[in-house]
Amino acid sequence: MGLYFRQLLSGQDYAVGDPVATQMVNFSYLIGDDETREAVVVDPAYSPDELLATLDADGMRLTGVLATHHHPDHVGGTMMGFDLVGVAQLIGSHPVPIHVQRAEADYVTRVTGLSATDLTPHDHDDVVEVGNVAIRLLHTPGHTPGSQCFLVPGPDGDRLVAGDTLFLQGCGRTDFPGGDTAQMYHSLQQLAALKGNPTVYPGHRYSPASNAPLDDVRATNTVYRATSAEQFVAAFGS
């Protein structure tokens, strides 16, 4: 399988000099098929034009956007008094499907100003095919009602693009509107049960490493110390 996969750090690999990008240390991802040259971009906030230029330089063609959740540092919108560009600006020049989890669609429209017809809603375990690469969409509520992660198959093992559900250390906050600590526990357990020890690629660089095997994350991440939802809520609930 000719997997094309790039992990790009905001404020360093793109959006250099942007104060919000530098502070938030978001990751965006480019995922595609090396043979068909089709690709999708995950969470293109801050500077979608630069992400598109990277695809173009690599000889790849954009066929869609995957959104992990609706927060402006992932899809664009107003945040901390700043107007962040994102998916709305991207599809203005490249009208491609924006793949969102069904429970997140209304949030994405409100944050980005897009219409419902701009979005392609999905359910848990749907698959988005990018050339011959079949990306599995996992509904992982907790950080937001419609947070989703992406399981990407590859010749050297699967990759789990985890958004703000699971970091290498910690997990996404649950005290924002729509957050739910008990749901986060169950979503984290769902990810922990994935087979094959996929490599975790988080939505932010909140640790020295940029990725790690899921087995290592389960062994070292404090969010996996709780053995029940009640323990998790007591430890991490706001």
C-alpha positions in Angstrom: 0.0 0.0 0.0 1.4 3.4 -1.0 0.5 5.4 2.0 1.2 9.1 2.0 1.3 10.5 5.6 2.6 13.8 6.9 2.4 15.3 10.4 2.8 19.1 10.4 3.2 21.3 13.5 1.5 24.7 13.4 3.9 27.6 14.2 6.8 25.5 13.0 6.1 23.7 9.8 3.3 26.1 8.7 1.8 29.3 10.0 5.3 30.4 11.2 5.0 33.6 13.2 1.3 33.2 13.9 1.0 33.9 17.7 -2.0 31.6 18.2 -0.6 28.8 16.2 2.7 29.0 18.0 0.9 29.0 21.4 -1.5 26.2 20.6 0.9 23.8 18.9 -1.7 22.1 16.8 -0.9 19.3 14.4 -2.4 19.0 11.0 -2.1 15.9 8.9 -1.9 15.1 5.2 -3.1 11.6 4.4 -3.3 10.0 1.0 -2.5 7.3 -1.6 1.0 7.6 -3.2 -0.3 5.7 -6.2 -3.5 7.6 -7.1 -2.0 10.9 -5.6 -5.3 11.7 -3.8 -5.1 13.1 -0.3 -7.1 14.6 2.5 -6.1 17.2 5.1 -7.0 16.8 8.8 -7.8 20.0 10.8 -6.6 22.7 8.4 -6.6 25.7 10.7 -4.3 28.8 10.7 -2.9 28.5 7.1 -4.8 26.2 4.8 -3.1 27.7 1.8 0.3 26.5 3.1 -1.0 23.1 3.7 -2.4 23.0 0.1 1.0 24.2 -1.2 2.7 21.3 0.6 0.3 18.9 -1.0 1.0 20.5 -4.4 4.7 20.3 -3.9 4.4 16.6 -3.1 2.4 16.0 -6.2 -0.8 15.2 -4.3 -4.4 16.3 -5.1 -6.8 17.3 -2.4 -10.0 15.3 -2.3 -11.4 16.1 1.1 -11.1 17.5 4.6 -11.4 15.4 7.8 -12.4 17.4 10.9 -11.7 15.9 14.4 -14.0 18.4 16.1 -15.4 22.0 15.9 -12.9 24.1 17.9 -11.5 27.0 16.0 -7.9 25.9 16.4 -8.8 22.9 14.3 -11.3 24.2 11.7 -11.1 27.9 11.9 -13.3 30.6 13.6 -13.0 33.1 16.3 -10.8 32.2 19.3 -9.3 34.4 22.0 -10.2 37.5 20.1 -8.5 36.2 16.9 -10.2 35.3 13.7 -8.6 32.0 12.5 -8.8 30.9 8.9 -9.7 27.3 8.2 -12.1 25.0 6.3 -14.3 27.9 5.1 -11.4 29.6 3.3 -10.1 26.2 2.1 -13.2 25.2 0.3 -13.6 28.6 -1.2 -10.7 27.7 -3.5 -11.0 23.9 -3.3 -14.6 22.7 -3.0 -14.2 19.3 -1.5 -16.2 17.3 1.0 -15.7 18.1 4.7 -16.1 14.9 6.7 -17.5 15.5 10.2 -19.1 13.3 12.8 -22.9 13.6 12.6 -23.2 14.9 16.2 -20.6 17.6 15.4 -22.2 19.0 12.2 -24.2 21.8 13.9 -21.3 22.9 15.9 -19.0 23.1 12.8 -21.6 25.2 10.9 -21.9 27.7 13.9 -18.1 28.0 14.4 -17.1 28.3 10.7 -20.1 29.9 9.1 -20.4 27.1 6.6 -23.8 25.7 5.7 -25.0 22.2 6.4 -24.7 21.3 2.7 -21.0 22.0 2.8 -20.5 19.1 5.3 -20.6 15.4 4.9 -21.8 13.9 8.2 -20.7 10.4 9.3 -21.6 7.8 11.8 -19.2 5.7 14.0 -17.2 3.2 12.0 -17.8 4.8 8.6 -15.0 4.7 6.1 -13.6 7.4 3.9 -11.7 6.1 1.0 -8.8 8.2 -0.3 -7.6 6.3 -3.3 -6.9 2.8 -2.0 -6.5 4.0 1.6 -9.6 3.3 3.7 -9.7 5.6 6.7 -11.9 4.4 9.5 -13.8 7.1 11.5 -14.2 6.5 15.2 -16.8 8.5 17.2 -15.1 9.5 20.5 -17.3 11.9 22.4 -16.1 13.6 25.6 -14.0 16.6 24.5 -17.0 17.6 22.3 -20.1 15.7 21.5 -18.9 14.7 18.0 -15.2 14.3 18.4 -13.8 11.7 16.1 -10.5 9.9 15.5 -9.1 8.4 12.4 -7.6 5.0 12.0 -5.3 4.9 9.0 -4.0 1.6 7.7 -0.4 1.4 6.5 2.2 -1.1 5.4 4.2 -0.6 8.6 1.1 -0.7 10.9 -1.9 1.4 11.6 -1.8 5.1 12.6 -4.4 6.6 15.0 -5.0 10.3 14.4 -6.5 11.1 17.7 -7.4 14.8 17.6 -8.1 16.1 21.1 -9.4 12.9 22.5 -6.1 11.3 23.3 -2.7 13.0 23.7 0.5 11.1 24.5 0.1 12.5 28.0 -3.4 13.4 29.1 -6.5 13.9 27.1 -8.7 16.7 25.9 -10.5 18.9 28.3 -14.1 18.1 29.2 -15.1 21.5 30.7 -15.9 23.2 27.5 -19.5 23.4 26.3 -20.6 19.9 25.2 -17.8 18.2 27.1 -18.6 15.1 29.1 -16.1 13.5 31.4 -17.8 10.1 31.7 -18.1 9.9 27.9 -14.4 10.7 27.6 -13.6 7.7 29.8 -15.5 5.4 27.6 -14.0 6.9 24.4 -10.5 6.4 25.9 -11.3 2.8 26.7 -12.6 2.3 23.1 -9.2 3.5 21.8 -7.3 1.4 24.3 -9.0 -1.7 22.9 -7.9 -1.1 19.3 -5.9 -4.1 18.0 -2.5 -4.0 16.4 -0.8 -1.4 18.6 -1.4 1.6 16.2 0.9 4.6 16.5 -0.9 7.5 18.2 -0.7 10.9 16.4 -2.3 13.6 18.7 -4.0 16.9 17.9 -1.4 18.9 19.8 2.2 18.6 20.7 1.8 18.6 24.5 4.8 16.2 25.1 8.4 16.1 23.8 7.5 13.3 21.4 5.2 13.8 18.4 3.8 10.3 18.3 4.1 7.0 20.2 2.8 3.4 20.0 -0.6 3.0 21.7 0.8 0.3 24.0 3.3 2.9 25.4 0.6 5.5 25.7 -1.6 3.1 27.7 1.3 2.2 30.0 2.4 5.8 30.7 -0.6 8.1 30.3 -2.3 9.0 33.6 -5.7 8.9 31.9 -5.4 5.1 31.8 -4.9 4.7 35.6 -8.6 4.9 36.4 -10.3 1.5 36.2 -13.9 2.8 36.1 -15.8 5.8 34.9 -16.5 6.8 38.5 -12.8 6.9 39.2 -12.1 8.8 36.0 -14.7 11.4 36.7 -13.5 11.9 40.3 -9.9 12.4 39.0 -10.5 14.4 35.8 -14.0 15.9 36.1 -14.3 19.7 36.4 
